[in-house]
Amino acid sequence: MHILLTGGTGLIGRHLCQLWHGQGHRLTVWSRSPGEVAKHCGPGVRGVARLDEIAQDDAVDAVVNLAGAPIADRHWTASRRSLLWASRITLTEQLLAWMEGREQRPEVLVSGSAVGWYGDGGERELSEASPPVKEDFASQLCIAWEETASRAETLGIRVVLARTGLVLASDGGFLSRLLLPYKLGLGGPLGNGRQWMPWVHIDDQIALIDFLLQHKDCRGPYNACAPEPVRNREFAKCLGRTLHRPAFLPVPALLLKAGLGELSTLLLGGQRARPVRLLAAGFTFRYNDLQSALDALSSRL
């Protein structure tokens, strides 16, 4: 199978390249830095700066669209919002135009999204059938991203939308940002710590994307998170236990709001999301509880 990836040099993309290259698939990564692709994704992975570098007679069987500037890296200034929008919606529109012009179109588009699609869900259990609960900028971004990707259905392409939770990995992602304060004994809950955190181990994240790609009856949105979300205070306790450090120093909500502005909604809100459709489709998670997932990563943290 020939698979085209965007966001291929990111955390999830790198792991997908490792899996699929090992399975014998041919991989092309659309990247702003194509010369760096082989270093990050493997020597057999091709990097292209423009989609027109892929010849018309070079059939692409599947597209995996994971590109997007990190949403939690900086304040949501007007320019940052524009960048976040362009790196997701505008890029996906470019993908759609390219797929429409292909003589042989891909069979499937797996497009990224996030559980932030629901907004701050409070105490509600959220399945894929749940509507957005409370829209904020992150929710609006995900909604627009999914709506844009879903237009590929009109081209006869199967569309899968992966609403990813917080990915636990030892080589990147949000967990790497927490290690230093936690190792210094400065970890603890954010705000009151009651907000829900939908999480997923990197191995399960890669396996579920592969599952959704391979199973032709899978289409539409899927919550890409473990079956048992935890509250933020429980997450802090488990991570502290894994690192053998105390984790009881709370960060006041007012301090987060003052320092981060609207971006603080990502930390103080949450989603009690469950992977209802993934489980119904027959996917089996390797890591169902948070402590086992963190323990599996502990030797590399």
N, C-alpha and C positions, 0 to 999 in steps of 0.2 A: 504494500500500500504506500502511496506517495502522500505524505501529510505536510500541509503548510501550517506553520505556527506564527502567530504574532505574540510578542512577550516571551519569546523562547529563551531569552537569556536571564529571565527572572527566576525566582525560587521554584515555582511550580513548573515553569517551562523547562528548566535544566533537568529536573527529575523526570519529566515526561520524555525528553530526548534520550536520556539514559535508558529508560525502559524500552522505548520503541526502536531505538537503534539496535539494542540487544536482541530484539525480536526480529530484526531483519527488515524493518520498514525503512523507506527512503524519506528523509526529512529535509525540508527547506524552511528557513527562518527569515521572515521579513523583519529587518532591523535597521535602525539608524546607523549602526556600526557593524556592517556585515563582516568586516575583517576580524572582529572579536568573537564571532559566533562559534567558530571551531574550538577556540580556547575554552569557552564557557559550556558549550553543548556537546562537544566531542568532535574528533577530527573528521568523521564521516558526514557531518551535518553541513549543508550548504547555506550560506548567508547571502541574501539579496537586499539591495537598497531600494529597489523599485519592483513592483509586481510585474511590470512588463518585461523583466528579465526572465520570467518563466515563459517559455515558448508555448504557443497555442497547441502544438502537438505533444507537449509534455503534460500528460493528464495528471491532475491533482484529484485524489480520491476524497480527501477530507481536509477541512480547515478547522484549526483550533485557535480561537481568538481570545488571547489573555492579556493583550497590551493595555496599558493604562498607567499614567503617572501615579506614584504612591499617594493615597488620599490623606494619610495622617502625618506626612512629613513636615508640612508647613502650615501656617495660618491660611485660612480661606479668604485671602484677599481677592479683589476683582480679577487680577491677572492670574492668580493661582486657580480660581474657578474656571477661567477660560481655558487654561492648560489642561485641567482635569477633564473638562468637557471634550476638548479637541482630541485628547489622547484616547478617548473611548468612543464617543459618538461619531466624530468626524472621521476617525480612522476606520470605524466599522462601515460607514457610508462608502469609503473608498474601496473596502473589501467587497461590498455589495456590487458596486459598479464594475469591478474587475470580474467577479463571478458571472455577472449578467453578460459580459462580453466574451466569455469563454465558449468555444465550440463544444467542449465537453465539460459540463459543470460538475463541481464536487457533489458527492452524494449527501454529505452531512456537514453542518456547521455546529461545532460546540463553542458557545460563546460565554465568556466570563460574566459574572455578576456577583452579588454579595447578599448576605442575609440582611444587610442594611437596606435592601429594597423595601422591607416592612416598616422602616423607621423604628422608633423606640416602642417596642411592643409591650412594655410593662410586664404584667403577670400572665398575659394571654399565651396559650400554646399556639404556635404558628406552624401550620402545614402549608404546602404549596397552594392550597385552595383558599388560604386566608388573604384578604385584601391588605393593602398598606394600612398601618394603624395610625401613624403620625408622621406625616411627610416633613422631612428636613432636606437640606441640600444633598446629603449623601443618598437619601431615598430617591429624590428626584433624578439624580444622576443615574442610579441603577435602573429606574423605570424607563428613562429615555434610552439607555444602553440596550435594554432588553427589547424595547419596541423597535429599535433600529435593526437589531439582529434578526428579529422575527420576520422582517420583510423578505428575508431570503426564502421563506416558505412559498411566496408567489413565484419564485424561480424554480420550484420543484425540488428544493433542497430541504432535507430534514434538519430542523433546528432544535438544539438542546441548549438550555440555559442553566448554567451551574452557579447556584447561589451559595458561594463559599463562605464558611465561617472563619474563625481565627485559626490559621494553620500553624501547628506546632512542628518545628523543625530545628535541628541543631546548626544548620548552615545558613540561616537567614530568617526573615520574617519578624513578626512582632516579638517573639520570644527572645531574640538576641538583644533587643533593646532593654529588656527587663533584667538581664543577667547581672550587670554591674551593680545597680542599686540593691538587688536582692542579695548578692554576694557580700555587699558591704553592710548587710543587716538593716537596710532602709526600705525593704519591701513591705507591702501591706495593701489593704483594700483601698479602692478609689471611691470617694464619697462615702455613702452609707454601706457600700459593698453588696447591696441587694440586687443590683442589676444582673441580668442573665448574660452568660457568655457562651455562645455557640462555638464550639471548637472542633478541630479535626486533626488527627495525626497526618503528617505528610505522606506516609505510606498509603493510608486510606484515601487521601485526596487524589493521589496518582492512580490508584486502583479504580476509584469510582469514575474518574474521567475516561479511563480506558474502557470500563464497563459500558458507559453511556455511548461512547464512540462505536463500540462493536455491536451493541444490541439495537437492531434496526427498528424495533418497536418502541424505543425510548425517544420521546420528543417533548418539548415544552420545558417548564421550570422544574428543577430538582434542588432541594436543600442539601448542599454538600457540607454536612456537619454531622458529628457523631450523635447517636441516639440519645445521649444523656448530657444535655447542657448543664452547666453549673453556675452558681452565683459567683460574683466577683470575689467575695470574701473567701469562698471555698477554693477558688482558683489560687488566691494568694497563699492560703494555708498549704495547699498541695505543692505549689512550687517551692515554698520555703522548706517543706519537708524533704523534697527531692534534693535541694541544694544544702540541706543541713544548716539552715539559717533561720533566725526568727523572721516572722512576716506579719507583724501586728501594728506597724506604723501607718495609720491612715493618711491619705492625702485629702484634705477638705475639698468639698465640691466648690465652695466659693473661690478657693485658690485656683482650681482648674479653670473655672469660668473666667476669672480675671486674667489668667495667663494665656489661655487658648481661644477665648471667644467661642464662636459657634462650633469650632472643632471639638470642644469639650463634650458635645453631645455624643460623639463616638465612644467616649470613655464612661460617661455617666448614664447613658442609655444602654439598652441591650435587646436581645431577641431570644425568647424561649422557643427556638426553632427546632423542629424535629424532621428527620429525613423520611417522611411518610412514603413518598413515591419511590424513593430508592429501595427501601425495604420491601415494598410491594412488588417491585420489579425483580427481586431476588438477590440484590446485592448484600453481601455479608461484610460487616465491619470487623476488622482485626482488633481495633482498640475501641471498646465501648465506654470505658470509664477513664476519667482524667488521670488518676494516679498511675494506672498501668501505662498510659501513653507517655507521661513524663518520665516514669522509671525506665522505659525503653530508650529514651533519649539521654538519660542522665550521664552515661559514660562519655558523652561527647559535648556536654554543656560546660 
